Amino acid sequence: MRIARLIYIPERDLTFPATGPERPFHAFSVAGTSIGAYCALQLREAGFEAVLGPEEEERGSGDGAVEVSMHDFSPEAAVWLADYGPGECELRNAEGCFLAGKGAPGVRRSSLKRDMAVERLVYPWDLLDWQERVMRGMEGDGGFIKDGAHVMGTLRLGRDSAVLPGVVVEGCVWVGDGCRVGPNCYLRGYVSLGDRCVVGQGVELKNCIVGDGTFISHLSYAGDSIIGNDVNFGAGTVCSNFRHDGAEQRMMAGGRLVETGRNKLGAVIGDHVRFGANTVVLPGRVVSPGTWTMPGEVFR
């Protein structure tokens, strides 16, 4: 019986503040799918009969499980190791990042490097790419959509959520439970709203992940951004996502400035942030949990 165990590697997790104590890495979710559930599904589809979560058992418990990193995630590496790998070894990619291992970590006799397909979930902007993979091909449903709303893509509504007149959906949008969307707002690209969110009059969201209980109520814009739980956008708040020179965006991650490979990247906003009216957040910025801004402030 093939068994896999998903493992969390703290030093490989540079997604804060998109994840954190209130949204642990394995529980971070878009469109109702957590990272842990997504990885488990991919491993089951690759032929593993059982997949253990990172919190279920201690590593190296002797059950013969293949340990699989959620950060440099490679079902291909896990399958190869389960079928062909020597008794106690681990696989790493060309950069030396752990992909999968067998046997107790302290007694593994060999470390092999192989070219395997990898889904990287290390940096905050990786979560935006992951959102697209999760939501691509998602089917829409009905729900409470008022006359005058226009869905030119895919929309899924949670329980007790409503879409009001003047809303335009272009792309793929997931709305959690108990949300109010509209009137007169524009959602495009891949957008995932958590539960109990408000996206109101004159708001535009493009390729965003929004946590639970967040209010973006009036005349605001956010592009290519991750917005935490319990965040409030004062009227007219803008999270910009593009530099005038069109150059690659850089973002702080793990205490250093990292090239992102993206020319469009907004902000990563932690939980419980309060933006005063007409705040402007420059592209590629990280807003720490609990931050408050004054009206008209430019967050640099």
N, C-alpha and C positions, 0 to 999 in steps of 0.2 A: 504493500500500500504506500503510495506516494503521499508524504506529508510535508507541508511547507510551513515555516514560521516567519512572519513578517517582523523585521527588527527596525528599531529606531536608533539612529546614531547621532547623539547630540551635537558632536563637532561637525557633522555634515548638514545640519539643519540651520540655514541662514535666512529663514523665511520671516523671522520676527520683524515687525509687529503684526504681520498678517496672521500668524499663529502666535500662541502664547498660553499662559495659564488657563484662561477661559476658553480658548479654542486650541487644544493640543494638536500637534501636527497630524496624527493619525485620524483625528476627528474633524479636521477642517473639511468643509463640504461645499460643493456647488451643485445646484439643481437636485438637491436631495441625496447626493452621493458623496460619502466621505472618502478621503484618501485611502484609509484602511479597507473600506468595502470595495473600492475600485481595484486595488491591488489584489485582494482576495479573489474577486471575480475573474481577473485576467489569469491568475494562476490556476483556478479551477478550469477555465477554458483551455489552458495549456496541458491539462491532464492530471493535476493534483487532486486527489480525492478529499483531502482535508487541509484547511489552511487555518493556522492559529494566529491570533492577533498579537501585537507586541506586549499587551498587558496580560495575556492569558497564562503564560508560564515563563519561568526563568530560562535563559539561554543555556544550551548544552545540557538539557535534562535527561538525555539518553534515549529519547524516543525515535531517533533516526531521522528527524526532520531536517530538511534543507532550509537553512536560514537565508532569507532574501531581504536585501536592503530596500526600503521604501523610497530612498533618496535617489539612488542610481538604479532604478527599477528595471529588471531584465528577466522576464519569464523565460526567455531563451537560455540565459545562463543557468537558471534554476533547473530547467529540464535537462540540460547537458550534464550538470553535476549529479542530478538524481540518477541518470541512466549510465553515464560513462566515467564519471569522476572517480579517482581513487578514494579509499575509505575515509581519510581525514585530510581534507584540503579546502582551499577556498579559491574562488575566481575573482580576479580584479580586471578592470579595463586598462587601456594603455596609459591612462593618467595615474594608475595605482589606486583607484577608488574601489572599495569593496562592493561586489555584486551579489555573491552568494557563497555559502560555506557549508561544509558537513563536518560533524564531530565537534567536540568541545573546543572553544576558541583557543584555550591555552595549550592544547596538545596537537593542533593541526601541523602536519609535517611539511606541507608544501603549499606554495601560493602560485597559482597559474595565471597568466595573462592571456586573454583571448579577445578577439574582436567580436563583440556581441551587440545586438540592438539594445539600446538603453533609453528609457524615458527619464529625463532628469527632473527631479523635484527638490531642488536645493535652494534656489533663490526665489524671492517673492514673484518676480516676473515669470518664473516657470509655472506658477499657479494659474496665470492667465492663459498660457499655452495649454495647460492641462484642462482648464475649463472648456476650451474649444473642443478638445478630444472627447470630453464627457458629453457635451451637448450636441455635437455634430450628429445629425440624423434623428434627433429627438422629435417625437410626434406631438402635435398639439392636442388640446382638448377644448371643451366648451367653457363652462363657468359663467360668472355674472359679468357679461360684457355689454355695456350700454350702447344703444344706437348712437352712431356718430363716431365710434372708435373704428380704426382701420388697422387690420392685421394683414400685413403683406410679408408674412414669414410664418414662424411657429411660435405659439404662445401657450403656455401651460399655467393654469391658475390653481392655487391651493384652496383649501377650505375657507369659506367666509371672506374671500378676497374679491375685490371689485375693480373693473376697468371702466373709467368714466368717459364721457364724450370728449372727442378731440385728441385722444391718444392715438399715436401712430407707432406701430411695431414693424421694424424692418430687420429681419435676422431671426435669431433664436432667443426667446426670453422665457425664463422660469420665474414665476412669482410664488412665494411661499404662502403660508396660511395667514389669514387675518390682515392682509395688506390692502392699501388703497392706492391705485395708480390713476393719476389724472386729477382734474381735466387738463387737456391741452399739453401733453408732454410727448417726448420723442425717445423711443428706446431702439437702439440699433446695434448691429453686431451680435455678440454673445453677452447676455446680461442675466445674472442670477441674483434674485432678491431673497433674503432670508424671510423669517416670519415677522409679522407685525411691523412692516415697513410702510412708510408713506413716501411716494414719489409724486409731487404735486404740480401745480400750475407752472407751465413754462420751463419745465426741467428737461434736460437732455442727458441721457446716459449712453455711452458707447463702450462696449467691451469692458464691463465692470462686474466685480463681485461685491455684493453688499451684504453685510451681516444682519443679525436679528435686531429688531427694535430701532432701526436707523431712520431718521427723518430727513428727507431732502425735499422740502416742501414748496419752495418758491424760487423760480427764475434762476436756476443753478445749472452748472455743467460739470460733468466729470467724464474723462476719457481714459481708457486703458488703466484703470485704477482698481485698487482693492481697498474697500472701506469696511471698517470693523463693526462690532456690535455697539448699539447705543451711541451712535454718532449723530450730531445735529448740525445740519448746514443752515446757517443764517441766510436770509434772502440774498440772492445775487452772488453766492459763493461759486468760484470757478477753480477747478483742478485741471490745469492745462496739460497737454500731452505732447507738444511739438515745439522744437526749438526753431528760431528764425532761420538759422543756417542749415536746418535739416540734418544736422550731425547725429551720430549715434548717442543715445542717452546713456548716462552713467548714474549709478545709484549706490548709496552706502549700504553695505551688507557685511556683517561680521566685522565691523570696525574699519572697513576699507572701502574705497571707491572702486566699483566694479563696472567694467564694460558690459552692457546688457545685450548687445546685438540687435537692439530695437531702435528705430528712429521715432517711434511713438510709444511713450510711456508716461503715465500720469503719476499719481501718488500712491503710496502704501500708508494707510491711515489706521492707527491702532484703535482700540476700544475706548469708549467714553470721551471722545474728542468733541469739542464745541467750537465751531467756526462762527465768529461774528459776521454780521451782514457785510457783503461785498469783500470778503476775504479772497485773495488770489493765492493759490498754491502753485509754485513754479513746477515745471516738468521734472520727473525723476526724484521727487522729494519723499522723505520718510517722516511721517508725523507720529511722534511717540504717543502711547496711550495716555489719556487724561489731559492732553494739551488743550488749552483755551487760547483763542485769538481775539484781538480787539476788532471792532468794525473797521473795514477798510485796510486791514493789515495785509502786507505781502509776505507770505511764508517762503523764505529763501532757503 
